[in-house]
């Protein structure tokens, strides 16, 4: 090998080493042979470090023999002892041991979920006869009962009201397959529609906002 060629190889080797070890913060190492690439993480000095450009970087990020690479912060944390789970104490699936929130929290329904202006209220009570003022006193009573009976209260609304608008020989269907009798005769159209709305509203709450509650029947 010619001496000039040997000198060039030595010079290139030294330049590469200098480039690797002395580039300083903000340098992205080569993307070859499994070397660190932007966005990789390492676990060093009891914490996960971001080796991507522009982040605070330890010199371990430039080390060809650096620790195991992870593709994300979460992957790095889990691989080194972190626990994923719900970290919201108000949630029904709260995990007191979790150190990483995984967005799995299931929050219980609250009174605002029941009211006329809620999602279930607007979907089912809104189109029914009567306005907010005619519905909210009844809703408040149901919420108070929910505090004692849990979702069994919603089940009772569904079962009891369904029976009320079930057609009979004397009180046949007058709307959407529903009719039914009341204490002093047959339900009129307004009454049938309101009762039907109660059923749909209760089902909406039972399978939606209140499905995650720890109360009985949920």
KOLVEX-85901 format. One record per residue (C-alpha): residue in three letters; y negated, x negated, z. Coordinates in steps of 0.2 Angstrom, whole numbers, plus 5000, padded with zeros to 4 digits. Each point is the difference from the previous one (the first is absolute). Layout:
  aa north east   up
 ala     Y    X    Z
...
END
This chain:
  aa north east   up
 unk  5000 5000 5000
 unk  4983 4993 4995
 unk  4988 4996 5014
 unk  4987 5011 4993
 unk  5012 5015 5001
 unk  5005 4996 5017
 unk  4982 5000 5006
 unk  4997 5017 4992
 unk  5015 5007 5009
 unk  4994 4993 5016
 unk  4982 5006 4998
 unk  5006 5018 4995
 unk  5011 5001 5015
 unk  4986 4994 5012
 unk  4988 5013 4992
 unk  5013 5014 5002
 unk  5003 4995 5018
 unk  4981 5000 5003
 unk  4998 5016 4992
 unk  5014 5008 5010
 unk  4995 4993 5017
 unk  4981 4998 4999
 unk  4994 5015 4991
 unk  4993 5008 5015
 unk  4999 5019 5004
 unk  5000 5012 4986
 unk  5012 4990 4989
 unk  5015 5009 4992
 unk  5015 4989 4999
 unk  5010 4999 4984
 unk  5010 5015 4995
 unk  5016 4991 4995
 unk  5017 4998 5008
 unk  4998 5012 5014
 unk  4984 4992 5006
 unk  4986 5010 5008
 unk  4991 5013 4989
 unk  4984 5010 5004
 unk  5005 5014 5012
 unk  5014 4991 5009
 unk  5001 4999 5019
 unk  5008 4988 5012
 unk  5004 5001 5018
 unk  4992 4985 5009
 unk  4994 4997 5017
 unk  5006 5017 5006
 unk  4991 5010 4988
 unk  5000 5005 4982
 unk  4988 4991 4988
 unk  4994 5005 4983
 unk  5001 4986 4988
 unk  4990 5009 4986
 unk  4984 4994 4994
 unk  4985 5002 5010
 unk  5009 5003 5016
 unk  5000 4989 5016
 unk  5015 4988 4996
 unk  5009 4988 5010
 unk  5006 4984 4992
 unk  5018 5007 5001
 unk  4995 5010 4985
 unk  4999 4984 4990
 unk  5016 4993 5006
 unk  5014 4999 4987
 unk  5012 5002 5015
 unk  4990 5015 5007
 unk  5009 5014 5010
 unk  5008 5015 4992
 unk  4988 5009 4988
 unk  4997 5019 5002
 unk  4993 5012 4987
 unk  4989 5010 5012
 unk  4993 5000 5018
 unk  5012 5014 5005
 unk  5015 4991 4994
 unk  4995 4984 5009
 unk  4997 5010 5016
 unk  5016 5009 5000
 unk  5010 4985 4996
 unk  4993 4992 5015
 unk  5003 5013 5013
 unk  4987 5014 4997
 unk  5005 5018 5001
 unk  4995 5013 4988
 unk  4996 5018 5006
 unk  4988 5013 5005
 unk  4986 4993 5012
 unk  4990 5016 5003
 unk  5004 5006 5018
 unk  4995 5018 4994
 unk  5015 5000 4987
 unk  5016 5008 5004
 unk  5009 4985 4994
 unk  4990 4987 5009
 unk  5009 4984 5002
 unk  4993 4990 5015
 unk  5009 4984 4994
 unk  4992 5000 4983
 unk  4989 4986 4995
 unk  4997 5005 4982
 unk  4994 5018 4995
 unk  5011 5006 4986
 unk  4990 5016 4996
 unk  5015 5010 5006
 unk  4990 5009 5014
 unk  5004 5019 5001
 unk  4986 5009 5009
 unk  5003 5016 5009
 unk  4991 5016 4995
 unk  4984 5004 5009
 unk  4990 5016 5002
 unk  4989 4996 4985
 unk  5016 5000 4989
 unk  5002 5019 5004
 unk  4983 5007 4997
 unk  4994 5010 4986
 unk  4991 4985 4992
 unk  5016 4989 5001
 unk  5011 4996 4985
 unk  5013 5013 5005
 unk  4986 5012 5004
 unk  4991 4999 4984
 unk  5016 5000 4990
 unk  5007 5016 5008
 unk  4988 5009 5011
 unk  4985 4997 4988
 unk  5006 5011 4986
 unk  5006 5014 5011
 unk  4989 5015 5005
 unk  4987 4996 5014
 unk  4990 4985 5003
 unk  4999 4985 5013
 unk  4993 5011 5014
 unk  5015 5012 4998
 unk  5013 4986 5000
 unk  4994 4988 5013
 unk  5003 5010 5016
 unk  5018 5003 4995
 unk  5002 4982 4995
 unk  4993 4994 5017
 unk  5013 5011 5009
 unk  5014 4993 4989
 unk  4994 4982 5004
 unk  5000 5004 5019
 unk  5018 5007 4998
 unk  5005 4984 4991
 unk  4995 4990 5015
 unk  5014 5009 5010
 unk  5013 5004 4987
 unk  4997 4986 4987
 unk  5006 5004 4982
 unk  5011 5014 5007
 unk  4983 5010 4999
 unk  4999 4996 4982
 unk  5018 5006 4997
 unk  4996 5016 5010
 unk  4985 5004 4989
 unk  5011 4997 4984
 unk  5015 5011 5006
 unk  4990 5014 5009
 unk  4987 5002 4986
 unk  5014 4999 4986
 unk  5008 5014 5009
 unk  4984 5010 5000
 unk  4997 5000 4981
 unk  5019 5002 4995
 unk  5000 5016 4990
 unk  5009 5015 5007
 unk  5006 5017 4993
 unk  4984 5008 5007
 unk  4989 4985 4997
 unk  5005 4992 4983
 unk  4992 4985 4992
 unk  4982 5002 4995
 unk  4996 4981 4996
 unk  5010 4985 4995
 unk  5016 5008 5006
 unk  4992 5003 5017
 unk  4996 5016 5010
 unk  5007 5005 5016
 unk  4997 5012 5015
 unk  4988 4999 5014
 unk  4999 5010 5016
 unk  4991 5014 4993
 unk  5005 5000 4982
 unk  5001 4988 4986
 unk  4991 4984 4997
 unk  4985 5002 4987
 unk  4997 4987 4987
 unk  4987 4990 5011
 unk  5012 4999 5014
 unk  5015 4994 4990
 unk  4989 4986 4992
 unk  4994 4994 5017
 unk  5017 5000 5007
 unk  5007 4991 4985
 unk  4986 4987 5002
 unk  5005 4997 5018
 unk  5018 4996 4995
 unk  4995 4988 4987
 unk  4987 4992 5012
 unk  5013 4998 5013
 unk  5012 4992 4988
 unk  4987 4988 4994
 unk  4997 4994 5017
 unk  5018 4999 5005
 unk  5005 4989 4985
 unk  4983 4991 4999
 unk  4989 4994 5014
 unk  5011 5006 5014
 unk  5016 4993 4993
 unk  4998 4984 5010
 unk  4996 5007 5017
 unk  5011 4997 5014
 unk  4998 5018 5007
 unk  5015 5011 5000
 unk  5006 5007 4983
 unk  4990 4988 4990
END
